[in-house]
Amino acid sequence: MTSCRIFEVPRDGIPGADQSCFHQLAHTQSPGALFIACSDSRVVPELVTQQEPGEMFVIRNAGNIVPAYGPEPGGVSATVEYAVAVLGVQDVVICGHSDCGANGPSPRERTSAICRRSAIGCTMPTPPKAINARQHFQTEHEKLDALIRDNVVAQLTNLRTHPSIALA
């Protein structure tokens, strides 16, 4: 990357947006849910759920990964704890999606040298891969769909290790 671009919001607000909503959000937030989603550009949490700004607290990363709680919390752990303990969200959603490259590259991505060299293969937790490997599938697409579902279950298991979730 050789250039940098600065984005500025016009003083009179974002064109086409409900300015009163943004004025209120500038001072407080009270989202009802924590939404953990993949960073895939095709997944837009607010569009998928038809939510307005401020209604969800969102975490996005490759493969919607939630690490088990540990002594050195990272960004996801800190965000989970903040959303539940401080903001008081009542619901936590882990959103998996079809054709997730973090769970297994698509045929197009398999041919990419960048994809083969990336660390993305390390983000997928071992339990879903192990469960998936012991099953028989008719097609690669069916196998990927199962792996995506198993991944969401694994992230729910990890989520339950967080103190704020355990106490909620």
ABEGO torsion letter per residue (X at the ends): XABBBBBBBBAAEBBGBBAAAAAAAAABBBBABBBBBBABAABBAAAAAGBBBGABBBBBBBGGBBBBBBABBBAAAAAAAAAAAAAGBABBBBBBBBGBAAAEBBAAAAABAAAAABAAAAABBAAAAAAAAABBBABAAAAAAAAAAAAAAAAAAAAAABAAAAAX
